[in-house]
Structures are given as structure tokens and as C-alpha cells.
């Protein structure tokens, strides 16, 4: 199966907070690292963290690249009430057609810091 399609379908299950849906994508012994918060999760812990996160979520894959067996995704995620917005950059390593490792980097979306606004450097992307 196309690995970019696997990652797209995986993200659909993450957004739905579907534990059964997510389980099918992982290889035995898979793990996930959230580098921003220095956390290492087993497959089960990662699924629990996503499924037990408060509230319902929306999301969209904004970009995806593949380099051999590595797929990189950029995803925007936000709660249904629109109170916040986040971006995740994720690196998926595979064992066959199953996800073996995910290295994820999460960031809060928001305005540029005041010091850059004061210097009048940069401009909105959109």
C-alpha cells in the first residue's frame, strides 16, 4: 500500500479519536516520541493520550512528503469550538506497511511575538 495513503488514513483515525482505528496502523513494538515535551510512548500509551485528550477535534493534512520508507506530514489540528489551533510535524518510519516509529513535533499556532512585531519584520503567510 502507498505509505502516504497509510499516513493520511492514520491521521483520519487520530482526528476521530478512534482507538480501534489507530491500532490497525502500528507494527508490533511501535513507539512514538513527542520531542517538545520529552515523552516516549508505547503504541498503547500514544493511542490512550490521543483518545483521552479532552474534547472533540478537527484536523487536516496540509503537506506530506515521502523519502523512501520515511513519510513526513504537516497537520493542523483544532478543537471543534475553534478556541485554539496547533500544527504537528510528524516523521513516520515503517516496517512493511505498518508504522514502527513516529517522531512528532507539536506547536501552538498564534501571533508573532511582540518583539518581532515591534521591529516590523516578517509578514503573515496568508
N, C-alpha and C positions, 0 to 999 in steps of 0.2 A: 504494500500500500504506500502511497505517496506520503512522506513524512510531514510535509506542510499541511496536508489534509488531516493527518492524525492530530497535529497540534491545534488546528482550527476546531476540530470536534472536541478535543480535550477542553479548550477554553469555553466552549458552549456549556459543557457539564460543570465546570468551575463556577461560571456565572449563575447557573441554575442551583448551585449548592447541592448537587446530586452525588451522594457518596457512592452509590452503585454505579452511576455513570462514570465517575472518575476512576474507580478501581480497575476497570477493564483496560485502561491505557498503560498501567505500570508493570514493569518486569519484576520478577521476584528480587527482593533485596533493594529495590529502588529507594532513593532518598532525594530530599530537597533541601537546599541551603538558601536561607534568606540572609544575605550578607549585611544589609543595612542594620539588622537587629542581632546579628551574630547568633543565628539559630540554625540548627541542623535537625531536620525532621525525617522520621521514617515515613514510608508511604501512608501508613495508617494515621500518624500524627498530622501530616500535611492535610489529609482529607478531613480530619476532625477540625483542624484550625479553620479551614475554609467553610465547612458546613455549619460550624457553631458560631461563626462570626455574626454579630448582631445585624438584624435587618435583612432585607432583600436587595439584590444588586442588579445592576445593568452593566453591560460592557461591550466593547468592540475591539477587534484586532485591527490595528492601524497599519502595521507593517510586519512583513515576515521575510526572512532570508534563510537560505539553506547553503551550507558548506559541507559537502559530503554527508556524514551522518549527524551533523550538528544543525539544529534549526534554532533561529533566533527570532523571537516575537516581541513586538511592542504592542501593549494592550492598554487601553484606557478603561478604567472601572469607576463606577459611581453608585451611591445608594439611590434607590428609587425616588427618594424625596429631593434629590439633586443638591443636598447640603454640602457635598464635598466631591472631589474628583482626584483620582490617582492614576499614575502611569506605572506599569511594570515592564521591565525589560527582562526577558527570560531566555536562558540558554538551555536547550533540550538536547541531551545526549541519549542515544538509542542503543538498545540491544535488540537487533532484528527490527520488528515493528512495534516494540514496546519501549516506553520511556524508562531509562535507567537512572538518569540524574537530571535534576533541574537546578540551575543556579539562577536565582531571581534577585532583582534589584528594584525596590519599590520607592516611589517618591510622591509626595503630596503636590498636587497642582495648585498654583496660586500666583499672585502678583510678584513681580520682581522686587527684590529688597529695596528699601528706601534709598540706600547709599548709591545704587545704580540709577534709580530714578532721578536723584539729585544731580548726578553727573550727566544726565540726558544721553546715556549710551545705551545702545540696543533699541529694538522696536518689537512690537508684537509680531508673532509668526503669522497669524491670520488677521 
